[in-house]
Amino acid sequence: MQLTLYGKPDCPLCDELKAELQVVQPTIGFTLHERNIEDNANDFARFRYLIPVLDIDGGELLFPPHTRYRLVQALQAAQARTA
């Protein structure tokens, strides 16, 4: 499963989400890609007031607030769709 984290440097909420992802990664296998919204005008326009945003397998977008429960539910649902 491929995840894309839209964020930017010096973003405490982005750092919190990355830490949560590291905790659940051993149980729910995925590859995490990070995109700095400041590097892409379209990403910046789309997400600048919403970060961190997590794109799960090019489908569902998970917007804040992020809790571990909500994160695990979304990842498990994505796994079930691809199984």
Residue pairs with C-beta under 8 A, 6 or more apart in sequence:
1 28
1 29
1 30
1 31
1 56
1 57
1 75
1 78
1 79
1 82
2 30
2 31
2 33
2 57
2 58
3 21
3 30
3 31
3 32
3 33
3 54
3 55
3 56
3 57
4 32
4 33
4 34
4 35
4 54
4 55
4 58
5 14
5 17
5 18
5 21
5 32
5 33
5 34
5 35
5 52
5 53
5 54
5 55
6 35
6 37
6 43
6 47
6 51
6 52
6 53
6 54
6 55
7 13
7 14
7 17
7 34
7 35
7 36
7 37
7 51
7 52
7 53
8 14
8 36
8 37
8 38
8 51
9 36
9 38
11 51
11 52
13 51
13 52
13 64
13 66
14 51
14 52
16 66
17 52
17 54
17 66
17 71
18 32
18 34
20 66
20 68
20 71
21 30
21 32
21 71
23 68
24 68
24 71
24 72
24 75
25 32
28 72
28 75
28 76
28 79
30 75
35 43
37 43
37 44
37 46
37 47
37 48
37 51
38 44
47 53
50 63
50 64
51 64
52 64
52 66
53 61
53 62
53 63
53 64
54 61
54 62
54 66
54 71
54 74
55 61
55 62
56 62
56 74
56 75
56 78
57 78
57 81
57 82
59 78
59 81
60 74
60 77
60 78
62 70
62 71
62 74
